[in-house]
Amino acid sequence: MRFGTHEIDRPLCLAPMDDISDPPFRRICKEQGADVAYTEFANCEALVRNVTKMLRKIAIKEEERPIGIQIYGSSEENMERAAAMAQEAQPDFIDINCGCWVKKIANRGDGAGLLRDLKKFEAVVRAVLKGTTLPVTVKTRLGWDTNSIVILDVARMLQDLGIQALTVHFRTRQQGYTGQADWSWIPRIKEVCQIPLIANGDIKTAQDAETCFNLGADGVMIGRGAIHSPWIFRHTRHYLNTGELLPELSLEERVDMCLRHLFSQAEYRGVPRGVVSFRKHYAGYLKSAPNIAHLRCELMQYEQVEPIVERLNRFLEEYHAGRLMDE
Ligand SMILES: Cc1cc2nc3c(=O)[nH]c(=O)nc-3n(C[C@H](O)[C@H](O)[C@H](O)COP(=O)(O)O)c2cc1C
């Protein structure tokens, strides 16, 4: 599959995740084998108004390539201008979010709201294509609800418009995150269009990724599975190449990665903001460690980096001394 000038076979993509897939998390996932990353979504209105927070979201670094900037909105004029602004940040491609299910976004016609009005969907994609000379990709869902699954029409339309790749989260907007992502749509979509298809939704293991590739996906995109285990990309690539499953990471390796991520988050967002916003990552890094609930409660209290380093080192010492018991 092509991402700008980068050709990648069976790419493993880190999903765009607001408030999660920021530069520090992207760096960790890249180091752990993610082939492609996306920025957190950036609202087109805020971009064209030069809102600092949005401009920061689309800032990327050379070592992150290949990377896409994701934008969303339903105003054609602002989407065209936002695409031009995104191009100035020099990503490898621009991704349009047509799948966000959050009420305040989808109900005003942005994100998954576009699935209720395919004429508008098409106009927004055309506007983005007009605003940029970079490759444009689209990320969407199956449809608004089970009675209005439109993904096959959407796939055909995007192919005709010249979209470079299509990512589908195999749920409807109405489903949110309930039920199971329905990967059986992969061959059905591949039957009606030739553009590369990136499968998304509930890919949590190397075997899940393999199943999606076997069903015909050209790439896979991993979101929550990467929050729980950023090393999922490295493990998946190893499995796809060798058929062998790597062992789970040791507690030392997890703590080491957790701290490196924390340091980089603290540097990126400053202290205490970076330390506080890092709290959502402890569950993943420390998953299945003994006495984790107690430890997590303690870590949640800290707003500085040093006590966290001290506490995690003490935790490792206690673990090795056999002083921790399973809950
Ligand atoms: C915290 C969070 C934030 C998200 N933010 C975005 C976003 O900015 N853009 C987007 O296209 N999808 C966003 N998503 C959806 C994910 O990209 C992905 O489609 C979804 O989580 C399903 O994949 P998964 O089962 O691998 O998590 C977000 C998901 C989560 C959990």
The ligand as an ORCA input file, in Angstrom:
! r2SCAN-3c Opt
* xyz 0 1
  C     -10.044      7.810     23.013
  C     -10.380      7.648     21.553
  C     -10.274      8.739     20.714
  C     -10.578      8.613     19.356
  N     -10.379      9.690     18.525
  C     -10.514      9.516     17.176
  C     -10.128     10.541     16.247
  O      -9.613     11.600     16.627
  N     -10.311     10.289     14.928
  C     -10.845      9.114     14.461
  O     -10.976      8.923     13.251
  N     -11.204      8.142     15.314
  C     -11.023      8.298     16.639
  N     -11.288      7.260     17.479
  C     -11.754      5.977     16.915
  C     -10.563      5.065     16.615
  O      -9.693      5.645     15.650
  C     -11.022      3.690     16.102
  O     -11.757      3.874     14.917
  C     -11.902      2.978     17.112
  O     -11.384      3.073     18.418
  C     -12.072      1.481     16.748
  O     -10.821      0.840     16.699
  P     -10.281     -0.079     17.925
  O     -11.303     -1.136     18.190
  O      -8.961     -0.614     17.426
  O     -10.120      0.842     19.113
  C     -11.016      7.366     18.833
  C     -11.129      6.284     19.698
  C     -10.813      6.396     21.038
  C     -10.910      5.197     21.927
*
